[in-house]
Amino acid sequence: MNRVRVAATVLLLTLLLCTAPPALSAQATAPADAGATERIAPGIEYRAFDLPTPHGPIRIHLLTVHLQHPGVRAGLLYPGAVADRAPVSVMADRQGAAAAVNGDFFNITEGQHPGVPATGAASGAAVLDGRALKAAVPEGQRFGGALPPGDSGEDVVGVGVDGRARTARLTLRGHLRTPHATLPVRGLNQYALPEGAIGLFTHQWGSTSRARAVCGTDRDRAAPCTHDTFELTIRQGRVQRTSTSPGSGPIPPGTIVALGREGGAQALRSLAAGTRVDVGYRLASTSQVPFTFALGAYRVLGHGRPLPGLDATTAAPRTAVGLAGHGHVMRLVATDGRESTATGLTLAELARLLRSLDCDEGVYVDGGASTTLVTRDPATGRAVVRNTLDQGQERRVPNGIALFSP
């Protein structure tokens, strides 16, 4: 931790030299408070430190996770269904996590589509216990603002089967194979399907209506919903029933719902009840090592350098993940919410913060009112929030990163 302490102390100089005008850099001379390190569990440490910046003081909350420590692992914080949400502290308690942070941006509101409920599902791809949980929505359907230059809506952060943390891109590869044709699948448990596509929903989607999946376009999230839809229920390799509109309610394990819009709907209409269908899908990774868990994230740091074109103007509460030590160390960062004196960080400042913490790769996930970092209280065994929350309340979120230790 010595290098991290030193890095935190000098971070102020980095921020001022890179972002502040000369007058501001001359005013701020106090070093950052390096803070005391608290051992949360074997291999997991927490520290908070204050950081003056040109736009106001920042309180940084930092979890350092040593993935090589015996018994230490990271996993997907998960409420039990893709289209569900829960507070980070509640999910951490349910899963027995020693610490956790919030995760991906998500479908939080549907004001543009009256009568269509928001699903609460995350925007990006996700892997749970080594298996594909969901794929990424089209980039124009994402929540969380525009992608940083060079980023993709398929970008994720997670841990591989080798125990090392990494970033990669996960692209859905799927099919419906019938006796007469093979139909491409371009959606998996996601709140928005590409135009003209077929998407699959499994029991892990939950009971929320699938109507949102056919709203908007690849470029405009607010575009109207299409009425050109068709849905199949597939069980034991055969079409069990059909519907002309998206359904709702729980999907039994072993059952798959295929939903098509426009051209995808037309293709599904050719499959009558009883038709034999082989269903296959996977998340193809740019990493050669499969993930044990992953979730959607935006890249801000690569090969130890902030990526070009990052916003240097808008400061906000942030949650971020930095990877150090060739993926053997994860650093989970959260800043205080808007109800404190903190203003948050710009994306450019966030990238430099991760670099100053010896990270080689860095991403950010949902921030603002979603930013939450919790650790387990040794006295009660319950998860407690360590950062100052927006409006003093935890927001219900669809996923996050959970840390486990013996």
SVG drawing of the C-alpha trace seen along z (x, -y; Angstrom):
<svg xmlns="http://www.w3.org/2000/svg" viewBox="-51 -33 56 65">
<polyline fill="none" stroke="black" stroke-width="0.4" points="0.0,0.0 3.0,-2.4 2.9,-3.2 -0.8,-3.9 -0.3,-6.2 2.4,-8.2 0.2,-8.3 -2.7,-9.7 -0.6,-12.4 0.8,-13.6 -2.5,-13.3 -3.3,-16.9 -0.3,-18.0 -1.3,-15.9 -4.8,-17.3 -3.7,-20.9 -0.9,-20.6 -3.2,-18.9 -6.5,-20.7 -6.2,-24.0 -5.3,-27.4 -2.1,-28.9 -4.0,-31.0 -5.8,-28.0 -2.7,-25.9 -1.0,-28.6 -3.8,-28.7 -4.1,-25.0 -1.0,-23.8 -2.3,-21.4 -1.5,-17.8 -4.3,-15.2 -5.0,-13.4 -3.7,-9.9 -6.0,-8.4 -5.6,-5.2 -6.0,-1.8 -8.7,0.5 -8.5,4.2 -12.0,5.3 -11.1,9.0 -8.1,11.0 -6.9,9.5 -9.4,6.6 -8.5,3.1 -10.5,-0.1 -9.2,-3.7 -10.8,-7.1 -8.8,-10.3 -9.6,-13.9 -8.5,-15.5 -8.6,-19.2 -9.3,-20.1 -9.8,-23.3 -13.6,-22.8 -13.9,-21.9 -12.8,-19.2 -13.3,-15.5 -13.7,-12.6 -12.3,-9.4 -13.3,-6.0 -11.0,-3.2 -11.2,0.6 -8.0,2.5 -8.5,6.2 -5.6,8.6 -7.0,11.4 -4.0,13.6 -4.7,13.8 -6.0,17.3 -9.8,17.4 -10.3,13.9 -12.5,13.5 -14.7,11.0 -18.2,11.8 -21.3,10.2 -23.5,8.5 -26.9,9.5 -30.5,9.1 -31.7,12.5 -33.1,11.4 -31.8,9.2 -35.0,7.0 -34.8,6.3 -33.0,3.9 -31.9,3.7 -29.7,1.5 -26.0,2.5 -26.0,3.1 -29.0,5.5 -27.4,7.5 -24.1,7.6 -25.8,9.0 -27.7,11.6 -24.6,12.8 -22.3,12.7 -19.9,10.2 -17.2,8.5 -17.5,5.4 -19.2,4.2 -19.8,1.3 -22.6,0.5 -22.2,1.5 -23.5,0.8 -25.8,-2.0 -29.4,-0.8 -32.9,-1.4 -34.1,-3.6 -37.0,-5.5 -39.4,-5.3 -41.0,-8.7 -40.8,-8.6 -42.9,-5.4 -46.2,-5.9 -47.6,-2.7 -44.3,-0.8 -42.6,-0.2 -38.9,-0.7 -37.3,2.7 -34.4,1.8 -32.1,4.0 -28.5,3.0 -27.3,1.6 -24.2,3.7 -23.3,7.4 -23.0,9.5 -21.5,12.8 -22.6,14.6 -20.7,17.6 -19.0,18.2 -22.2,18.2 -23.7,15.5 -26.4,13.6 -27.2,10.9 -25.9,9.0 -25.4,5.3 -28.2,3.1 -27.5,1.1 -25.4,-1.9 -28.1,-4.4 -30.3,-2.7 -27.8,-3.0 -28.4,-5.0 -25.5,-7.0 -24.8,-9.5 -22.5,-9.3 -19.7,-6.8 -16.2,-8.2 -14.2,-8.2 -13.1,-4.8 -15.3,-2.9 -18.0,-0.4 -21.3,0.5 -19.9,4.1 -17.0,3.1 -16.9,4.9 -14.7,5.3 -14.5,8.6 -12.3,11.4 -11.3,14.4 -11.1,18.1 -7.4,17.5 -8.2,15.2 -7.0,12.1 -9.1,8.9 -9.3,7.6 -11.3,5.5 -12.7,6.9 -15.6,6.7 -18.4,9.2 -20.4,9.7 -23.4,12.0 -23.3,14.9 -26.6,16.8 -28.9,18.7 -32.3,20.4 -31.8,23.4 -34.9,25.0 -35.3,27.9 -35.5,25.2 -33.4,22.3 -30.9,20.8 -32.0,17.5 -29.5,15.2 -30.1,14.1 -29.0,10.6 -30.4,10.1 -30.2,11.9 -32.1,10.7 -31.9,7.1 -34.3,4.2 -33.8,3.1 -33.4,5.2 -31.7,4.0 -34.0,3.1 -35.2,6.1 -33.7,8.5 -34.6,11.6 -33.8,11.6 -33.9,14.4 -35.2,14.2 -34.5,16.9 -35.8,17.5 -33.0,15.1 -34.8,12.2 -37.5,12.3 -41.2,11.5 -41.0,7.9 -42.8,7.2 -40.7,7.6 -42.6,4.8 -39.7,2.3 -37.5,4.5 -39.3,3.4 -39.2,-0.4 -36.8,-2.9 -34.3,-2.4 -30.6,-1.7 -30.0,-5.5 -32.8,-6.9 -33.8,-5.5 -37.0,-7.7 -38.3,-6.6 -41.8,-5.0 -42.3,-1.3 -42.9,0.9 -46.1,2.9 -44.5,5.3 -43.7,8.0 -43.9,11.7 -43.0,14.0 -42.4,17.7 -42.1,19.8 -39.7,22.7 -39.5,25.7 -37.8,29.1 -36.6,28.1 -40.0,27.2 -42.2,24.2 -44.8,24.5 -46.9,21.4 -46.9,18.1 -48.0,14.5 -48.3,11.4 -47.1,9.1 -44.4,9.2 -45.4,11.0 -44.7,10.8 -44.5,13.0 -41.9,15.5 -40.2,17.7 -39.8,21.3 -36.3,22.7 -35.6,24.7 -38.0,22.5 -36.8,19.8 -38.8,16.9 -37.8,15.6 -39.1,12.1 -38.7,10.6 -39.3,7.0 -39.8,6.0 -37.7,8.4 -37.1,10.6 -40.8,10.9 -41.5,11.8 -38.9,14.7 -40.5,16.0 -44.0,16.0 -42.9,18.9 -42.4,21.2 -45.6,22.8 -46.3,24.5 -44.6,27.9 -41.7,26.8 -38.3,28.2 -35.9,25.5 -32.3,25.7 -31.3,22.6 -27.7,21.6 -25.9,18.5 -22.7,17.3 -20.8,14.1 -17.7,14.0 -14.9,12.2 -11.9,10.3 -10.0,11.8 -8.7,15.3 -9.5,16.1 -13.2,16.7 -14.8,14.6 -16.1,15.9 -18.0,12.6 -18.2,9.4 -20.4,6.3 -20.7,3.4 -18.3,0.5 -16.8,-2.5 -13.0,-2.6 -11.0,-5.7 -7.5,-4.3 -5.5,-2.0 -1.9,-0.8 -1.4,-3.3 -2.5,-6.3 -5.8,-8.3 -7.6,-7.7 -7.9,-10.7 -11.0,-12.9 -12.3,-12.3 -14.6,-15.0 -12.6,-17.5 -15.5,-19.8 -18.4,-17.9 -17.7,-16.9 -20.0,-14.3 -20.0,-11.5 -18.2,-8.5 -17.8,-4.8 -14.7,-3.3 -12.6,-0.2 -8.9,-0.2 -6.7,2.8 -3.1,3.1 -0.4,5.7 -1.2,7.4 -4.8,7.9 -4.0,9.4 -5.1,6.2 -8.4,4.4 -9.0,0.9 -12.7,-0.1 -13.3,-3.8 -16.3,-5.8 -16.6,-9.5 -19.1,-11.2 -22.5,-12.2 -24.0,-15.6 -25.3,-16.0 -21.8,-16.4 -19.3,-19.1 -17.8,-17.0 -18.3,-18.0 -17.1,-14.7 -14.6,-14.3 -14.5,-14.8 -13.8,-11.7 -10.3,-13.1 -9.6,-13.6 -11.0,-10.1 -8.6,-8.6 -5.6,-10.4 -6.8,-9.3 -6.7,-5.6 -3.3,-6.1 -1.9,-7.7 -3.1,-4.5 -0.7,-2.4 -3.6,-1.1 -2.8,0.0 -6.5,0.2 -9.5,-1.7 -13.2,-2.0 -16.1,-3.8 -19.6,-2.5 -22.9,-4.2 -22.4,-7.3 -24.4,-10.1 -27.1,-8.8 -26.1,-5.2 -22.6,-5.6 -22.4,-3.3 -19.5,-1.6 -20.2,0.7 -18.1,2.8 -19.1,5.4 -19.3,4.2 -17.4,6.7 -19.7,6.0 -23.0,6.6 -22.0,8.6 -24.1,6.3 -23.0,4.1 -22.7,0.4 -22.4,-2.4 -19.1,-4.3 -19.6,-7.1 -22.0,-10.0 -25.1,-9.2 -27.1,-11.5 -30.1,-12.6 -28.9,-10.3 -30.5,-7.2 -29.3,-4.1 -30.6,-3.8 -31.8,-0.4 -29.4,0.8 -29.3,3.9 -25.8,5.2 -22.4,4.4 -19.1,6.0 -19.1,8.1 -15.9,9.0 -15.5,12.2 -12.9,13.3 -12.8,16.2"/>
</svg>
